Amino acid sequence: MQTSNIITLTTDFGGADSYVGQMKGAALTIDPDVRLVDLCHGVPPQDVRAGSYVLESGYGAFPAGTIHVAVVDPGVGTDRRMVAVQAGQHFFLAPDNGLLTRVLRRERLVAAHLIQHDSFLGPRRSTTFAGRDVFAPAAAWMCRGIDLDRLGPPASELVELDPGSERLELGRAVRIPVVHVDHFGSVVLDVRIEALTSVLGHAPDERTSLRLSAERGQVTRFRTTYARAEGAEPFFLINSAGYLEVAVRGGRADEALGLRPGMHPELRIG
């Protein structure tokens, strides 16, 4: 499959340093015609699980052939592998640390190769900045037509994140990870609509019985959109990425409920 000339960037680098700019410079040095798109640089530092969610929620907005570079890499400089993957109609370059887990649960894995061949890496090889020295250059070479198999040998089984969630069951309370808190303070739970629909026997609606117990309160109401909520009471909805979310209209659900990524509040369905 032919790649496009679009490269998206997802990192935990933030915007206070030159790291993102250096990655873009490394790519442009190899292919001045590449189109670089910032998907997100606000992933919480070293939070691979949140990075996996952000990548999954965003890649599908791009055309087939897009190359997605994702760098949330607490193991940088160690023997953790660096991989280039085709999944469905998209390409992904990332550390093999579980960052691609959610994408690979949604897309068929077509090919996976290690990124190893020096010809397609940057001229500098810092032990602390694979984003600039490995992933951005390799992505730019792919925009110029280099196939995955020229980057390195086939990769064996890729690392996957532990699901982290108990199995959903009707009428039983289970612990569910908070996978992400967005800019508005809305709390994303690690429950996809498909799993919720399977347990309920139908798509969730405003009659659905759900109860989330958190440090500072409970959530029991389901709404189909933000505008249908009333007052400052937290409520459930299915967000645009297909995950169960808790929000507060005009406020922050994370602060109202005392929730943050990595916590496991209790959820009861039915």
Beta strands, then each sheet from edge to edge (+ up, - down):
strand 1: 6-11
strand 2: 35-40
strand 3: 67-71
strand 4: 82-87
strand 5: 90-95
strand 6: 109-114
strand 7: 173-175
strand 8: 178-181
strand 9: 187-192
strand 10: 210-214
strand 11: 217-219
strand 12: 235-238
strand 13: 243-247
strand 14: 266-269
sheet 1: 2+ 1+ 3+ 5+ 4- 6+
sheet 2: 7+ 14- 10+ 11-
sheet 3: 8+ 9- 13+ 12-
end
